[in-house]
Amino acid sequence: MAATARELQYRQSGRAVDGSLARDLDWAVRERELRHAGEAPRHQEQEQVRQQPKVHAAPKVLVRERQQVSLFSLLGFAAVAGLAVLVLMSYIQLTALASDTVALKKQLSTLETEHAALTAQYEQMFDLTTVREAAEAAGMTKPSTSQICYLDMAGGDTAIVYQQEEPSVLSSVLTSLNHGVYAVVEYFK
């Protein structure tokens, strides 16, 4: 087939001019008709093949039988899912505790610096030289021997309780009203 195509191409390029330089466009059709002169037309054969009913064989597919899911495997999957949920919940709790720990560490460092400042201030307040200087600046002096009094408590402790009369209802109402008004006035001061 390839050889005949080359021959046709060679013949076309090597043709002699018949006096007209116009191309003969139908030469390939004529050559083909000459080659296939005794044969039946191909399109009729193709139509006959098309008209025959096509028989398709269905491919045989191997189908395995339906299997039952065992109860043990279902319980296993449920247990794995439950454990996965528990792991997620524990990670959530761990994250929350970690953030709380960070917040408490920040608060601890703040309180430690405040403690150091307050301890220094406390030590300064009870330093005897500072107290003596503050007292002398306010005009205070040490007491003299004539200003010192001693109490003798050799007799022991005694207390006398006198019983009061029960107040009347009217006096208790007036007393509670007086205390209430006094509390309101103190609140708004």
Order of alpha helices (4+ residues) and beta strands (2+ residues): alpha-alpha-alpha-alpha-alpha-alpha
